Amino acid sequence: MKEKKQRFIGVYDYTVILTYIGLSITVIGMTQALEKHFKIAIVCLALSGLCDMFDGKIARTKKNRTNQEKLFGMQIDSLCDVVCFGIYPAMICWLLGLKGPLGWLLVCYYSICSVIRLAFFNVLETDRQQKEEGANKYYHGLPITSMAIALPLVFMLQVFVSTAAFMVVLHLTLFVVGTLFIWDFPLKKPGNMILFIIVVVVAVALFIMILNSNFKLPNWKFPNTGFFDWLRETIS
C-alpha cells in the first residue's frame, strides 16, 4: 500500500503538545513583561519550566517513534528552550533593570551561553541516540531550564531585601547561571521526588511573590545613569 503523503512538514502527535504549550505560555509571558506585569511574567516562566519538566517523559511513552520523530522532538525541544529559557529570562532581567553597558554585557553573555549549551546538547544527544536507547541519566553542566527555578526564587527576594540588594543579586544570577550552562560538570538528573520538591519550592516562592511583591523599577535614566552610579546613590 502506498504511504499517504503528509501535507504539512513536522510531527503532529501528543509527544510535542506540551512543548508547544510551554512555548505559547512564554509568548504570553513576553507580552506581559513588556507591559511591566512582572508577576505574571515570572509565573509564565515557571509554568514553561513545568511543561519542559514533563515533555520528555511524555514523548518517551510512545514506543514506536521513528528516528526522524525522535530527532524532530529533540530539535523542537531545544529550539523552544532557546526562546523559553534563553531569550525570555534575559528579556525579563533587562526589563527589571539590567540597564546600561553592564546590563547589555550580561544579557548577551547569558543568551550566548544558553545557545552554546543547547547546540552542544543536540550534538551529544544525536550521537548518543545512535548508540543507545532511553534518556541520558546525567547533564553536562546546568540544564537551561534551571532559570525557570532560579529567577522566580530571585524575584521573590525583592519582597525581603532592598531594591539595591535585589539588583545586585539579579546581575550575579544572570552571570553565574549563564556560566554554569557551559561549565562541563556531571549533574545527575533528578528523580521524581526531587522534581516534586522543586515544584513545591517554586510554587511557594510564586505564592509569596504574588501576595507580597510591590516591585518598582529602579529610578535611573540610561545613559545618564549607569548601574554602579545608581547603586552608589541608592546605598548612600
Backbone bond lengths (Angstrom), bond angles and torsions (degrees), N, CA, C in turn:
res aa  C-N    CA-C-N  psi(-1)  N-CA   C-N-CA  omega(-1)  CA-C   N-CA-C  phi
1 M - - - 1.475 - - 1.534 109.49 -
2 K 1.305 114.90 135.06 1.453 119.91 -179.85 1.523 111.17 -70.87
3 E 1.325 115.28 131.85 1.465 120.06 -178.76 1.526 110.64 -69.55
4 K 1.308 115.66 134.00 1.459 121.27 -179.01 1.524 110.55 -69.75
5 K 1.327 116.49 129.86 1.453 121.19 -178.22 1.523 110.41 -76.97
6 Q 1.329 115.37 135.12 1.467 120.80 179.33 1.522 109.65 -82.31
7 R 1.328 116.75 132.68 1.460 121.25 -175.90 1.527 112.66 -79.11
8 F 1.318 117.89 -27.24 1.461 121.10 -177.24 1.524 109.52 -118.35
9 I 1.319 116.33 142.12 1.455 119.63 177.74 1.530 109.45 -74.78
10 G 1.316 115.50 155.49 1.459 119.56 179.56 1.515 111.80 105.74
11 V 1.335 114.50 -179.73 1.465 122.31 178.35 1.521 107.93 -113.71
12 Y 1.326 116.33 131.19 1.463 121.29 -177.21 1.526 109.37 -126.64
13 D 1.323 116.01 90.32 1.466 121.72 174.67 1.520 108.43 -154.44
14 Y 1.319 116.10 -177.37 1.469 119.95 -173.22 1.528 113.31 -68.01
15 T 1.344 117.90 -14.71 1.467 120.12 -175.61 1.530 113.34 -69.33
16 V 1.334 117.61 -20.71 1.462 120.30 -177.18 1.529 112.94 -112.61
17 I 1.319 117.11 -1.46 1.468 120.20 -175.56 1.525 111.45 -60.60
18 L 1.339 117.41 -45.25 1.463 120.43 -177.07 1.524 111.16 -65.80
19 T 1.316 116.93 -33.94 1.465 120.65 176.26 1.519 110.84 -63.04
20 Y 1.332 116.54 -43.11 1.461 120.52 179.23 1.534 111.48 -68.97
21 I 1.325 116.84 -34.79 1.466 120.05 176.64 1.527 109.72 -63.43
22 G 1.343 116.09 -44.50 1.464 119.97 178.75 1.517 111.88 -60.52
23 L 1.333 117.30 -41.56 1.464 120.98 177.89 1.524 110.80 -64.35
24 S 1.322 117.33 -41.61 1.465 121.07 179.62 1.531 110.92 -63.05
25 I 1.335 116.59 -40.95 1.462 120.61 177.47 1.523 110.42 -61.90
26 T 1.334 115.96 -39.20 1.467 120.22 178.56 1.526 111.49 -63.75
27 V 1.318 117.05 -43.55 1.472 120.65 179.55 1.531 110.08 -61.51
28 I 1.331 116.70 -42.19 1.468 120.25 176.08 1.520 110.09 -62.16
29 G 1.344 116.57 -42.45 1.461 120.80 178.61 1.515 112.50 -61.32
30 M 1.328 117.36 -36.85 1.461 120.99 177.86 1.525 111.20 -61.26
31 T 1.326 116.00 -43.48 1.465 119.03 179.20 1.524 110.73 -63.07
32 Q 1.330 116.73 -36.21 1.462 120.51 179.93 1.521 111.78 -72.69
33 A 1.335 117.15 -36.49 1.457 120.69 177.22 1.524 110.83 -63.79
34 L 1.336 116.40 -40.94 1.460 120.49 178.23 1.521 111.77 -64.58
35 E 1.333 116.42 -27.53 1.464 121.18 177.36 1.535 111.79 -87.69
36 K 1.344 116.40 6.51 1.474 123.57 179.47 1.526 112.78 68.34
37 H 1.331 117.06 22.02 1.466 121.11 174.37 1.530 107.87 -91.75
38 F 1.335 114.82 74.91 1.456 119.69 -169.93 1.528 112.98 -70.26
39 K 1.302 118.24 -30.17 1.470 119.95 177.22 1.524 110.39 -60.09
40 I 1.331 115.37 -48.10 1.465 119.79 -179.77 1.525 110.09 -64.52
41 A 1.334 116.67 -39.83 1.467 121.14 -179.11 1.526 110.99 -61.87
42 I 1.327 117.25 -42.57 1.463 121.34 179.95 1.524 110.43 -68.34
43 V 1.319 117.07 -39.53 1.469 120.65 177.19 1.534 109.96 -62.05
44 C 1.339 117.10 -41.43 1.464 121.01 178.49 1.525 111.00 -63.02
45 L 1.328 116.89 -38.74 1.461 120.19 177.48 1.528 110.71 -61.97
46 A 1.331 116.07 -45.03 1.462 120.25 179.37 1.528 111.50 -63.82
47 L 1.324 116.89 -40.64 1.470 120.30 179.17 1.527 111.53 -66.24
48 S 1.320 116.93 -36.77 1.463 120.17 175.90 1.525 110.35 -63.42
49 G 1.335 115.55 -40.17 1.458 119.43 176.49 1.513 112.24 -63.20
50 L 1.329 115.79 -37.12 1.467 120.30 178.27 1.531 110.61 -64.96
51 C 1.318 116.65 -40.70 1.472 120.10 177.11 1.523 110.79 -63.07
52 D 1.327 116.10 -42.74 1.459 119.79 -179.04 1.524 111.98 -67.23
53 M 1.314 116.05 -27.77 1.456 120.77 -178.92 1.527 111.84 -63.30
54 F 1.327 116.11 -29.46 1.461 119.70 -173.46 1.527 114.69 -115.81
55 D 1.335 118.18 -7.27 1.466 118.02 -176.20 1.529 112.62 -65.63
56 G 1.343 115.91 -36.09 1.457 118.71 177.86 1.515 112.67 -66.85
57 K 1.339 115.53 -39.83 1.467 120.10 178.54 1.526 110.65 -62.24
58 I 1.334 116.02 -40.85 1.468 120.50 179.41 1.530 110.74 -66.64
59 A 1.333 116.35 -42.02 1.471 119.88 -178.68 1.524 111.39 -62.13
60 R 1.331 115.84 -37.15 1.465 118.92 -177.60 1.521 113.30 -74.65
61 T 1.327 117.90 -7.81 1.467 119.47 176.85 1.529 111.23 -74.37
62 K 1.328 117.24 -18.83 1.471 120.75 177.48 1.528 107.89 -86.11
63 K 1.293 116.61 106.30 1.463 122.12 -171.72 1.520 113.51 -78.93
64 N 1.316 117.66 -22.57 1.471 119.70 -174.42 1.531 112.61 -101.53
65 R 1.313 117.01 28.35 1.465 119.49 178.82 1.527 110.64 -66.39
66 T 1.313 116.42 137.51 1.463 120.76 174.99 1.527 109.22 -77.26
67 N 1.312 116.42 166.73 1.461 120.73 178.48 1.527 110.76 -62.05
68 Q 1.345 115.53 -36.64 1.469 119.66 178.19 1.528 110.99 -64.96
69 E 1.319 116.79 -39.98 1.464 120.49 178.66 1.523 111.17 -65.80
70 K 1.329 116.89 -38.89 1.464 120.85 177.91 1.524 111.07 -63.85
71 L 1.334 115.58 -45.55 1.463 119.78 -179.83 1.519 111.39 -66.45
72 F 1.328 116.73 -38.36 1.471 120.27 177.56 1.525 110.02 -63.07
73 G 1.339 116.77 -44.70 1.459 120.54 179.18 1.509 112.13 -60.02
74 M 1.334 117.04 -41.10 1.456 121.00 179.10 1.523 111.20 -65.84
75 Q 1.335 116.17 -43.83 1.461 120.23 -178.78 1.523 111.88 -67.52
76 I 1.332 116.53 -43.85 1.468 119.07 -177.67 1.525 110.28 -67.70
77 D 1.335 116.89 -33.65 1.457 120.56 177.49 1.521 110.56 -65.61
78 S 1.333 116.88 -44.37 1.462 120.35 -179.99 1.526 112.11 -67.11
79 L 1.335 116.59 -40.38 1.465 119.45 179.29 1.524 111.26 -63.58
80 C 1.333 116.19 -41.44 1.465 119.90 177.24 1.528 110.85 -67.35
81 D 1.334 116.67 -35.94 1.471 120.26 178.31 1.525 111.76 -63.33
82 V 1.335 116.82 -35.19 1.468 120.12 177.11 1.521 110.07 -57.62
83 V 1.337 115.56 -44.44 1.466 120.55 -179.05 1.528 110.92 -73.34
84 C 1.346 116.45 -48.73 1.466 121.50 -170.92 1.526 113.12 -71.92
85 F 1.336 117.26 -39.92 1.456 120.24 -171.57 1.526 113.52 -122.33
86 G 1.329 115.55 -0.24 1.452 120.53 173.97 1.517 110.73 -105.17
87 I 1.326 116.20 -70.89 1.467 120.88 -175.86 1.530 112.08 -72.26
88 Y 1.322 117.08 -41.72 1.467 120.11 -175.30 1.535 113.02 -61.58
89 P 1.340 120.48 -50.62 1.475 119.18 177.12 1.524 112.62 -61.34
90 A 1.343 117.01 -38.11 1.460 119.79 177.87 1.527 110.34 -62.10
91 M 1.321 116.27 -40.12 1.464 121.68 178.25 1.527 110.55 -63.88
92 I 1.325 116.82 -44.96 1.468 120.39 178.62 1.525 110.75 -59.96
93 C 1.337 116.39 -45.93 1.462 120.31 -178.62 1.524 111.50 -62.78
94 W 1.330 116.83 -39.58 1.468 119.87 176.66 1.527 110.46 -61.59
95 L 1.308 116.48 -46.35 1.462 120.42 -179.36 1.526 112.23 -67.97
96 L 1.338 116.87 -28.20 1.463 120.53 177.74 1.520 112.43 -72.49
97 G 1.339 118.03 -18.66 1.457 118.61 176.47 1.510 116.73 139.54
98 L 1.323 119.40 9.90 1.461 120.50 176.72 1.521 109.03 -79.35
99 K 1.327 115.73 74.66 1.454 120.52 -174.27 1.529 111.38 -98.68
100 G 1.309 115.39 168.57 1.447 121.14 174.43 1.514 113.21 78.32
101 P 1.344 117.20 -174.62 1.468 121.94 -177.49 1.531 113.11 -57.74
102 L 1.326 117.36 -40.93 1.462 120.03 179.78 1.525 110.45 -64.73
103 G 1.322 117.04 -41.63 1.454 120.59 177.73 1.516 111.76 -63.00
104 W 1.338 116.18 -44.88 1.463 120.13 176.48 1.522 111.16 -57.41
105 L 1.339 115.16 -46.35 1.463 120.57 -177.85 1.527 111.13 -59.92
106 L 1.329 116.86 -46.90 1.460 120.72 -177.21 1.530 112.17 -69.38
107 V 1.321 116.88 -41.10 1.466 120.57 178.96 1.530 110.31 -63.30
108 C 1.328 116.95 -43.87 1.466 120.66 179.01 1.530 110.70 -67.75
109 Y 1.334 116.42 -41.49 1.476 120.71 -179.90 1.522 110.56 -61.16
110 Y 1.320 116.44 -48.01 1.469 120.68 179.73 1.531 110.84 -60.84
111 S 1.330 116.81 -44.36 1.466 121.12 -178.25 1.520 111.29 -63.98
112 I 1.329 116.94 -42.16 1.468 120.88 179.01 1.523 110.54 -64.61
113 C 1.343 116.35 -44.09 1.468 120.04 179.03 1.530 111.05 -60.67
114 S 1.325 116.41 -36.82 1.460 119.69 -177.77 1.534 111.43 -67.73
115 V 1.329 117.53 -40.55 1.469 118.77 -179.83 1.523 111.18 -74.38
116 I 1.340 117.07 -32.86 1.470 119.86 175.31 1.521 109.48 -61.31
117 R 1.321 115.38 -46.13 1.465 119.51 -179.13 1.523 111.95 -60.00
118 L 1.326 116.60 -47.07 1.463 120.45 -176.72 1.525 111.92 -68.89
119 A 1.329 117.32 -37.67 1.465 120.06 177.02 1.525 110.32 -64.42
120 F 1.333 116.74 -42.31 1.466 120.80 179.52 1.527 110.52 -66.36
121 F 1.336 116.27 -38.67 1.464 120.14 177.19 1.532 110.39 -61.38
122 N 1.326 117.55 -43.57 1.462 121.08 -179.64 1.523 111.40 -60.81
123 V 1.336 115.91 -41.11 1.464 119.84 179.10 1.526 110.59 -64.04
124 L 1.337 116.76 -48.59 1.461 120.61 -178.89 1.523 111.82 -64.70
125 E 1.330 116.48 -43.43 1.458 120.18 -175.55 1.531 111.32 -70.26
126 T 1.327 116.99 -37.35 1.461 119.65 176.72 1.521 110.66 -61.70
127 D 1.320 115.60 -43.78 1.461 120.43 178.55 1.526 111.40 -65.59
128 R 1.334 116.52 -40.34 1.469 120.36 -177.60 1.527 111.23 -67.81
129 Q 1.319 117.38 -41.13 1.454 120.18 -177.55 1.527 112.78 -66.79
130 Q 1.317 116.87 -20.58 1.458 120.15 175.84 1.524 111.90 -76.58
131 K 1.349 115.69 -14.60 1.459 119.94 -175.97 1.528 113.33 -112.72
132 E 1.339 117.32 -26.30 1.456 119.88 -176.29 1.516 111.22 -149.25
133 E 1.320 116.23 161.49 1.458 123.11 179.79 1.530 109.93 -99.71
134 G 1.337 115.48 169.89 1.455 120.50 174.83 1.516 113.19 83.02
135 A 1.329 115.06 -176.94 1.461 121.09 -177.39 1.522 110.60 -92.70
136 N 1.312 115.72 149.03 1.462 121.04 175.44 1.530 109.24 -69.80
137 K 1.320 117.40 141.92 1.458 121.08 -176.18 1.518 113.28 -91.54
138 Y 1.332 117.43 -8.54 1.459 120.84 -177.72 1.524 110.56 -132.61
139 Y 1.335 115.17 148.06 1.460 122.08 170.13 1.522 108.52 -94.06
140 H 1.315 115.84 153.08 1.466 121.63 166.59 1.528 106.15 -100.28
141 G 1.326 117.02 102.47 1.452 119.92 -175.55 1.512 111.60 81.32
142 L 1.327 115.69 -174.08 1.459 121.50 -177.28 1.524 110.30 -78.91
143 P 1.333 118.25 129.50 1.474 119.63 178.20 1.523 110.82 -64.68
144 I 1.313 116.31 147.47 1.465 120.75 -174.26 1.531 112.18 -65.57
145 T 1.331 117.01 -26.01 1.465 119.73 179.55 1.525 112.54 -69.69
146 S 1.337 116.97 -7.88 1.471 120.43 179.01 1.519 111.96 -59.96
147 M 1.337 117.03 -26.04 1.466 119.50 -179.84 1.521 111.03 -67.50
148 A 1.340 117.40 -23.63 1.464 120.36 176.16 1.524 110.92 -72.05
149 I 1.321 117.14 -13.06 1.461 122.47 173.83 1.521 110.15 -98.09
150 A 1.336 115.67 -46.62 1.464 121.01 -174.03 1.525 113.13 -65.60
151 L 1.339 117.36 -46.13 1.467 119.27 -174.85 1.527 113.36 -66.99
152 P 1.350 120.20 -42.26 1.467 118.35 174.08 1.525 113.13 -59.20
153 L 1.351 117.53 -38.98 1.467 120.33 178.92 1.522 110.86 -67.02
154 V 1.329 116.26 -40.51 1.466 120.23 178.97 1.527 110.70 -67.26
155 F 1.333 116.36 -42.85 1.466 119.12 -179.76 1.529 111.09 -64.31
156 M 1.320 116.81 -32.24 1.459 120.24 176.51 1.530 111.39 -62.54
157 L 1.336 116.86 -29.17 1.463 120.90 -177.08 1.522 112.68 -60.23
158 Q 1.353 116.50 -30.06 1.462 117.87 -176.42 1.527 112.16 -67.79
159 V 1.339 116.77 -9.88 1.463 120.55 172.20 1.529 110.29 -71.18
160 F 1.341 116.42 -30.43 1.462 121.11 -171.42 1.530 114.20 -108.49
161 V 1.338 118.16 -19.10 1.463 120.21 -176.21 1.522 109.65 -120.68
162 S 1.335 115.51 171.78 1.459 120.87 179.34 1.525 110.12 -71.59
163 T 1.326 115.53 162.43 1.461 120.24 178.28 1.524 110.97 -61.15
164 A 1.338 116.70 -38.31 1.462 120.68 179.49 1.523 111.00 -61.77
165 A 1.328 116.82 -46.74 1.464 120.91 179.28 1.528 110.68 -63.63
166 F 1.323 116.31 -40.59 1.463 120.56 179.33 1.516 111.14 -62.35
167 M 1.334 117.37 -41.34 1.456 120.43 -178.78 1.526 111.23 -66.64
168 V 1.331 116.47 -37.22 1.468 119.83 176.98 1.530 109.92 -62.60
169 V 1.330 116.02 -46.91 1.474 120.81 179.44 1.527 110.86 -61.73
170 L 1.327 116.95 -38.99 1.464 121.24 -179.13 1.527 110.51 -63.81
171 H 1.325 116.57 -43.56 1.460 120.44 177.70 1.524 110.57 -62.01
172 L 1.328 116.52 -46.32 1.461 120.89 -178.67 1.528 111.67 -64.45
173 T 1.325 116.06 -38.69 1.464 120.29 -179.27 1.521 111.29 -60.82
174 L 1.321 116.62 -45.32 1.462 120.04 -178.99 1.527 110.63 -62.36
175 F 1.322 116.95 -39.75 1.461 120.51 179.89 1.525 111.94 -70.68
176 V 1.323 116.64 -47.79 1.466 120.95 -175.72 1.525 111.20 -66.33
177 V 1.336 117.11 -48.10 1.461 120.33 -178.91 1.523 110.83 -63.60
178 G 1.330 117.20 -42.46 1.460 120.26 177.40 1.522 111.97 -59.63
179 T 1.335 116.15 -42.12 1.468 120.55 178.88 1.521 111.48 -64.09
180 L 1.322 116.91 -41.86 1.467 120.67 -179.91 1.528 112.51 -67.57
181 F 1.331 117.51 -21.57 1.465 120.43 174.38 1.531 110.82 -60.04
182 I 1.334 116.85 -38.45 1.466 120.72 -173.35 1.519 112.68 -106.94
183 W 1.327 117.21 -1.15 1.465 120.49 176.98 1.519 107.74 -80.94
184 D 1.311 116.88 118.82 1.467 121.25 -172.93 1.530 110.64 -83.45
185 F 1.321 115.77 95.74 1.464 121.50 173.48 1.523 107.75 -136.25
186 P 1.326 118.27 146.45 1.464 120.60 -178.53 1.526 111.32 -75.11
187 L 1.306 116.21 131.90 1.466 121.98 178.47 1.525 107.85 -132.89
188 K 1.309 116.25 114.55 1.458 120.27 -178.12 1.521 110.53 -67.69
189 K 1.319 115.70 135.93 1.456 119.92 179.30 1.526 109.92 -65.73
190 P 1.332 117.83 135.71 1.469 120.55 -176.46 1.516 112.44 -69.73
191 G 1.335 115.44 146.98 1.454 120.79 174.87 1.515 111.03 -81.12
192 N 1.301 115.58 -177.74 1.468 120.84 -176.44 1.518 112.69 -62.38
193 M 1.343 117.36 -37.31 1.465 119.95 179.83 1.527 111.40 -65.74
194 I 1.331 116.77 -43.32 1.463 120.69 178.41 1.522 110.44 -64.65
195 L 1.326 116.41 -41.09 1.471 119.95 177.91 1.530 110.72 -61.60
196 F 1.324 116.25 -40.01 1.463 120.44 178.54 1.534 110.65 -63.16
197 I 1.325 116.57 -42.95 1.471 120.74 178.77 1.527 110.31 -62.89
198 I 1.331 116.89 -42.36 1.464 121.02 179.01 1.522 110.86 -61.05
199 V 1.319 116.06 -44.52 1.471 120.62 178.95 1.524 110.69 -60.59
200 V 1.336 117.05 -42.93 1.466 121.17 -179.65 1.527 110.70 -65.20
201 V 1.337 117.04 -44.10 1.467 121.07 -179.36 1.523 111.02 -61.59
202 V 1.337 116.59 -46.26 1.470 120.22 179.49 1.525 110.50 -65.69
203 A 1.335 117.06 -38.52 1.469 120.59 178.67 1.525 110.86 -62.46
204 V 1.330 117.18 -41.63 1.476 121.29 177.58 1.523 110.09 -63.26
205 A 1.340 116.79 -43.44 1.463 120.85 178.60 1.526 111.13 -60.75
206 L 1.317 116.57 -42.38 1.468 120.54 178.34 1.528 111.01 -65.10
207 F 1.325 116.10 -39.58 1.463 120.67 179.53 1.528 110.75 -62.58
208 I 1.327 116.27 -45.09 1.470 121.01 178.14 1.527 110.33 -63.33
209 M 1.339 115.81 -43.23 1.463 120.71 -179.38 1.525 111.43 -62.55
210 I 1.320 116.36 -46.47 1.461 120.22 -177.23 1.520 111.70 -63.32
211 L 1.326 117.04 -39.18 1.460 120.98 -176.73 1.522 113.43 -77.85
212 N 1.339 117.04 -33.03 1.465 119.53 -167.43 1.524 115.57 -118.76
213 S 1.324 118.31 -13.83 1.460 119.08 -173.48 1.523 111.74 -73.92
214 N 1.337 114.83 129.45 1.464 122.23 171.92 1.524 108.87 -129.18
215 F 1.320 115.52 46.37 1.458 120.72 -172.51 1.523 111.50 -61.78
216 K 1.328 114.47 135.19 1.456 121.62 175.04 1.520 108.51 -123.14
217 L 1.316 115.71 138.14 1.455 119.82 -178.40 1.524 110.63 -62.21
218 P 1.344 117.48 142.32 1.464 120.72 177.00 1.521 111.06 -55.66
219 N 1.314 115.88 140.28 1.454 121.14 -177.27 1.523 109.75 -88.59
220 W 1.335 115.46 84.61 1.459 120.12 176.25 1.515 109.32 -143.31
221 K 1.315 115.22 158.83 1.455 120.50 -179.16 1.520 108.66 -128.52
222 F 1.329 115.49 100.75 1.450 120.31 176.79 1.538 108.76 -77.52
223 P 1.345 120.43 139.16 1.459 126.83 9.18 1.521 115.24 -91.92
224 N 1.328 118.71 4.50 1.468 119.77 -177.98 1.529 111.66 -67.16
225 T 1.324 116.87 -29.46 1.457 121.12 179.83 1.514 109.65 -127.58
226 G 1.321 117.53 121.21 1.457 122.29 176.17 1.519 110.51 -90.28
227 F 1.312 116.57 172.86 1.465 121.37 -177.38 1.520 111.48 -59.97
228 F 1.324 117.04 -47.24 1.460 119.77 -175.87 1.526 111.47 -70.04
229 D 1.341 117.15 -33.60 1.469 120.33 174.89 1.526 110.17 -63.47
230 W 1.330 116.13 -46.27 1.449 120.27 179.63 1.525 111.13 -64.01
231 L 1.337 117.40 -42.35 1.455 121.28 -179.20 1.528 110.85 -63.83
232 R 1.333 116.74 -41.92 1.463 120.75 179.77 1.527 110.95 -64.13
233 E 1.331 116.06 -41.66 1.469 119.87 178.88 1.541 110.90 -67.51
234 T 1.323 116.61 -38.48 1.465 120.84 -178.85 1.520 111.90 -66.05
235 I 1.346 115.52 -44.06 1.467 119.73 -179.26 1.523 111.19 -68.86
236 S 1.328 115.53 -38.83 1.468 118.25 -178.83 1.525 111.79 -74.62
